[in-house]
């Protein structure tokens, strides 16, 4: 690919524009990656907090029927909670990838 283009009597060298554009795209990718990282980190912190809360509620020794019902409700909520299901799906996919490579 030629570094210049002749248009009638003008010779254009687009290499500086291409280099500048390449640098700008690299900066955009870096900023976008940092943004995605921050969002993922926030979401993971929220899931971690939910798991800690559920864990605390689950590891109680029920002494009567009402406390047992409460623990079973926590189990039901945790199974039906979307973010926990998604986290389990991600972990399952990662495990499958790890065993296939």
C-alpha positions, 0 to 999 in steps of 0.5 A, a space after each residue: 500500500 503506497 504511503 502517499 496518494 496523488 490527486 491531480 497535482 497534489 501529493 497527499 501523505 495520510 500516514 500522520 493522520 493514520 498514526 494519529 487515528 491509530 493512537 486515538 483508537 488505542 486511547 479509546 480502547 484503554 478508556 473503554 476497558 477501564 470503564 468496563 473493569 470498573 462496572 464489573 468490579 462494582 457488580 462483583 462487589 454487589 454480588 459478593 455482598 449478597 452472597 455474604 448476607 445469604 451465607 450468614 442467613 444460611 449458616 444458622 442452626 434452626 431450633 424450631 419450625 419457624 427458623 427452619 422455614 426462614 432458612 428454607 426461604 433463604 435457600 429458595 431466594 438464593 436459587 431464584 436470585 438472578 445475579 447468583 444464577 448468572 454468577 453460577 453460570 459464569 463459573 460453570 462456563 469457566 470450569 468447562 473451558 478449563 477442562 477442555 483446554 
